[in-house]
């Protein structure tokens, strides 16, 4: 108990003092995860919206597949990307393995299905409500996608935040493709795992505290955006 109290006290000191190593890890984590979520949103939101409004054979199969991809095991994604990015893999010539770019790619693969599936649900609900009105304006189903995305922007922001929450807390895939290299690819989750195994609980606790604060902030923002979206829907 005394060791824990001492480690907790030192971890708070690291946060308050602005420890350079600690905040470098935090900033790298934010840069990687935010980049991944932005890319995933740019791909996933239009994809989910198109799947929501389009009608074609096999659509339901794609919806089921997309929902299943939300639960992709991170270590499997990491392994597949490792095989693709390694020197013997098809993308080995890009030399991306053990770089932040590889970590971003891993998080994009994990987060994109989540954002796409949540976007599909949002846009599908809006399409049922406004379909006849949009058709009366001469918009085709796919042509109505930008309008529906804009109308559902607050609800879609919750999908973005959900993706960020998944990305920032991810450890398995980023450790495999990033290698957990100090000052290069060491992010909060991988550092917590490493420093805990080394017995450096102060740094692990400091990063864990920041990660929990981020998780609470993301959940609070998600709830706030969800409430805003519901109020606008009933306005």
C-alpha positions as CSV (number, residue, x, y, z in Angstrom):
1,X,0.0,0.0,0.0
2,X,2.9,2.3,0.8
3,X,4.5,1.6,-2.6
4,X,1.3,2.3,-4.3
5,X,0.8,5.6,-2.5
6,X,4.4,6.6,-3.3
7,X,3.9,5.7,-7.0
8,X,0.6,7.6,-7.2
9,X,2.2,10.7,-5.6
10,X,5.1,10.5,-8.1
11,X,2.7,10.0,-11.0
12,X,0.8,13.2,-10.0
13,X,4.1,15.0,-9.8
14,X,5.0,13.9,-13.4
15,X,1.7,15.3,-14.7
16,X,1.8,18.6,-12.8
17,X,5.5,19.2,-13.5
18,X,5.0,18.8,-17.3
19,X,7.5,15.9,-17.6
20,X,8.9,16.0,-21.1
21,X,8.9,12.3,-21.7
22,X,5.3,11.9,-20.4
23,X,3.8,14.6,-22.5
24,X,5.8,13.5,-25.6
25,X,4.1,10.1,-25.3
26,X,0.7,11.7,-24.8
27,X,1.1,14.0,-27.8
28,X,2.2,11.2,-30.1
29,X,-0.8,9.1,-28.9
30,X,-3.2,12.0,-29.8
31,X,-1.5,12.6,-33.1
32,X,-1.8,9.0,-34.2
33,X,-5.3,8.4,-32.9
34,X,-6.7,11.7,-34.2
35,X,-5.1,11.2,-37.6
36,X,-6.6,7.7,-37.8
37,X,-10.1,8.8,-36.8
38,X,-10.1,11.6,-39.3
39,X,-9.1,9.3,-42.1
40,X,-11.6,6.6,-40.9
41,X,-14.4,9.2,-40.8
42,X,-13.6,10.5,-44.3
43,X,-13.9,7.0,-45.6
44,X,-16.5,5.5,-43.2
45,X,-19.2,8.2,-43.0
46,X,-19.9,8.4,-46.8
47,X,-19.6,4.6,-47.0
48,X,-22.1,4.1,-44.2
49,X,-24.4,6.8,-45.6
50,X,-24.3,5.2,-49.1
51,X,-25.1,1.8,-47.6
52,X,-28.0,3.4,-45.7
53,X,-29.8,4.9,-48.7
54,X,-28.8,2.5,-51.5
55,X,-30.9,-0.5,-52.5
56,X,-29.2,-3.4,-54.2
57,X,-29.0,-7.2,-54.0
58,X,-26.7,-8.3,-51.1
59,X,-27.1,-5.0,-49.2
60,X,-28.2,-6.8,-46.0
61,X,-25.2,-9.1,-46.3
62,X,-22.9,-6.1,-46.4
63,X,-24.6,-4.6,-43.4
64,X,-24.1,-7.8,-41.4
65,X,-20.5,-7.9,-42.5
66,X,-19.9,-4.3,-41.5
67,X,-21.4,-4.8,-38.1
68,X,-19.2,-7.9,-37.7
69,X,-16.1,-5.9,-38.5
70,X,-16.8,-3.6,-35.6
71,X,-15.5,-6.4,-33.4
72,X,-12.2,-7.0,-35.3
73,X,-9.6,-8.5,-32.9
74,X,-6.8,-5.8,-32.7
75,X,-4.0,-8.4,-32.6
76,X,-5.3,-10.1,-35.7
77,X,-5.4,-6.7,-37.5
78,X,-1.9,-6.0,-36.3
79,X,-0.6,-9.4,-37.5
80,X,-2.1,-9.0,-41.0
81,X,-0.7,-5.5,-41.3
82,X,2.7,-6.7,-40.1
83,X,2.7,-9.4,-42.8
84,X,1.7,-6.8,-45.4
85,X,4.3,-4.2,-44.3
86,X,7.2,-6.4,-43.5
87,X,10.1,-6.6,-46.0
88,X,8.7,-9.9,-47.4
89,X,5.1,-8.5,-47.7
90,X,3.5,-6.8,-50.7
91,X,3.9,-3.3,-49.2
92,X,7.3,-3.9,-47.8
93,X,8.9,-1.5,-50.2
94,X,7.1,1.4,-48.5
95,X,9.2,0.9,-45.4
96,X,6.3,1.7,-43.1
97,X,6.7,-1.0,-40.5
98,X,7.6,0.4,-37.0
99,X,6.5,3.9,-37.9
100,X,3.7,6.1,-36.7
101,X,2.1,5.7,-40.2
102,X,1.8,2.0,-39.6
103,X,0.1,2.6,-36.3
104,X,-2.3,5.0,-38.0
105,X,-3.1,2.4,-40.6
106,X,-3.9,-0.2,-37.9
107,X,-6.2,2.2,-36.1
108,X,-8.0,3.2,-39.3
109,X,-8.7,-0.5,-40.1
110,X,-10.1,-0.9,-36.5
111,X,-12.1,2.3,-36.3
112,X,-13.5,2.7,-39.8
113,X,-16.1,-0.1,-39.5
114,X,-17.3,1.4,-36.2
115,X,-17.8,4.9,-37.8
116,X,-19.3,3.4,-40.9
117,X,-21.8,1.2,-39.0
118,X,-22.9,4.1,-36.7
119,X,-23.1,6.5,-39.6
120,X,-25.3,4.0,-41.5
121,X,-27.7,3.8,-38.5
122,X,-27.9,7.6,-38.3
123,X,-28.4,8.2,-42.0
124,X,-30.9,5.4,-42.4
125,X,-33.1,6.9,-39.7
126,X,-32.9,10.3,-41.4
127,X,-33.6,8.8,-44.8
128,X,-36.8,7.2,-43.6
129,X,-37.9,10.6,-42.2
130,X,-37.0,12.8,-45.2
131,X,-36.9,10.4,-48.1
132,X,-40.1,11.6,-49.8
133,X,-39.1,15.3,-49.3
134,X,-35.7,14.7,-50.8
135,X,-37.1,12.9,-53.8
136,X,-39.5,15.8,-54.3
137,X,-36.5,18.1,-54.7
138,X,-35.2,15.8,-57.5
139,X,-32.4,14.3,-55.4
140,X,-31.5,10.6,-56.1
141,X,-30.9,8.3,-53.2
142,X,-27.1,8.6,-53.5
143,X,-27.4,12.3,-54.4
144,X,-29.1,12.9,-51.0
145,X,-26.1,11.5,-49.1
146,X,-24.4,14.9,-48.5
147,X,-27.7,16.5,-47.3
148,X,-28.3,13.6,-44.9
149,X,-24.8,13.7,-43.6
150,X,-25.1,17.4,-42.9
151,X,-28.4,17.1,-41.2
152,X,-27.1,14.3,-39.0
153,X,-23.8,16.1,-38.2
154,X,-24.3,16.1,-34.4
155,X,-25.2,12.5,-34.3
156,X,-22.3,11.7,-36.6
157,X,-20.0,13.5,-34.2
158,X,-20.8,10.9,-31.6
159,X,-19.7,8.3,-34.1
160,X,-16.4,10.2,-34.5
161,X,-15.9,10.3,-30.7
162,X,-16.7,6.6,-30.4
163,X,-14.0,5.9,-33.0
164,X,-11.6,8.1,-31.1
165,X,-12.3,6.3,-27.9
166,X,-11.6,3.0,-29.5
167,X,-8.4,4.3,-31.2
168,X,-6.8,6.0,-28.2
169,X,-7.3,2.9,-26.0
170,X,-5.9,0.4,-28.5
171,X,-2.8,-1.5,-27.7
172,X,-2.5,-4.8,-29.5
173,X,-2.3,-3.8,-33.1
174,X,-0.2,-0.6,-32.6
175,X,2.3,-2.6,-30.5
176,X,2.7,-5.2,-33.3
177,X,3.1,-2.8,-36.2
178,X,4.7,0.1,-34.2
179,X,7.2,-2.0,-32.2
180,X,6.9,0.3,-29.1
181,X,10.1,2.1,-30.0
182,X,11.1,4.8,-27.5
183,X,10.6,8.4,-28.8
184,X,9.3,7.0,-32.1
185,X,6.2,4.7,-31.8
186,X,5.7,4.5,-28.0
187,X,2.1,5.6,-27.2
188,X,0.2,5.7,-23.9
189,X,-1.2,2.2,-24.0
190,X,2.0,0.5,-25.1
191,X,4.0,2.5,-22.5
192,X,1.6,1.5,-19.7
193,X,2.1,-2.2,-20.6
194,X,5.9,-1.8,-20.8
195,X,6.4,0.3,-17.7
196,X,4.1,-1.9,-15.6
197,X,6.1,-5.0,-16.5
198,X,9.3,-3.0,-15.6
199,X,7.9,-2.0,-12.3
200,X,8.0,1.8,-13.2
201,X,4.5,2.3,-11.8
202,X,4.8,6.1,-11.5
203,X,4.9,6.7,-15.3
204,X,2.3,3.9,-15.9
205,X,-0.1,5.5,-13.4
206,X,0.5,9.0,-14.8
207,X,-0.4,7.8,-18.3
208,X,-3.3,5.7,-17.0
209,X,-4.7,8.8,-15.3
210,X,-4.5,10.9,-18.5
211,X,-6.1,8.0,-20.5
212,X,-9.0,7.8,-18.0
213,X,-9.5,11.6,-18.1
214,X,-9.6,11.4,-21.9
215,X,-12.1,8.5,-21.8
216,X,-14.3,10.4,-19.4
217,X,-14.1,13.5,-21.6
218,X,-14.9,11.5,-24.8
219,X,-17.9,9.9,-23.1
220,X,-19.1,13.2,-21.7
221,X,-18.8,14.8,-25.2
222,X,-20.6,11.9,-26.7
223,X,-23.5,12.2,-24.3
224,X,-23.6,16.0,-24.9
225,X,-23.7,15.6,-28.7
226,X,-26.3,12.8,-28.4
227,X,-28.5,15.1,-26.3
228,X,-28.0,18.0,-28.8
229,X,-29.0,15.7,-31.7
230,X,-32.1,14.5,-29.9
231,X,-33.2,18.1,-29.1
232,X,-32.7,19.2,-32.7
233,X,-34.6,16.2,-34.0
234,X,-37.6,17.1,-31.8
235,X,-37.3,20.9,-32.5
